[in-house]
């Protein structure tokens, strides 16, 4: 991506022009970011308390027994959203699908190991670990090396 900024006293208002070959998911995220049309935080439930969650703090989100939880260190907070809704919300924050029931933060990955069955075991900076199924290994590797969105 090439970014150019033209600072000129003659400009009356802020204007953004994007040149692209075709519409992409990355372009969609960029437009949403520029327009400020997305929420900045999620609300998680910890017991009877509602807790504001910053996407940057979330290591991974998982679905278990029909409920969705966000993992932040040793805390697990229930979200009142479907997993696919959380996935859409977190896309601009460098999250990727790990399995049918897990979405993880690329930023919080410390290291990973390849298992004998082709799955990846991902270790987060907090010490938590989660598995990436074979189906999602390629797209995760692309995101880790900067090739994916």
Buried (B, 14 or more C-beta within 10 A) or exposed (E): EEEEEEEEEEEEEEEEEEEEEEEEEBBEBBEEEEEEEBEEEBBBBEEEEEBEBEBEBBBBBBBEEEEBBBBBEEBBBBBEBEBEEBBEBBBBBBBBBBBEBBBBBBBBBEEBEEEEEEBBEBBBEBEBBBBBBEEBBEBBBEBBEEEBB
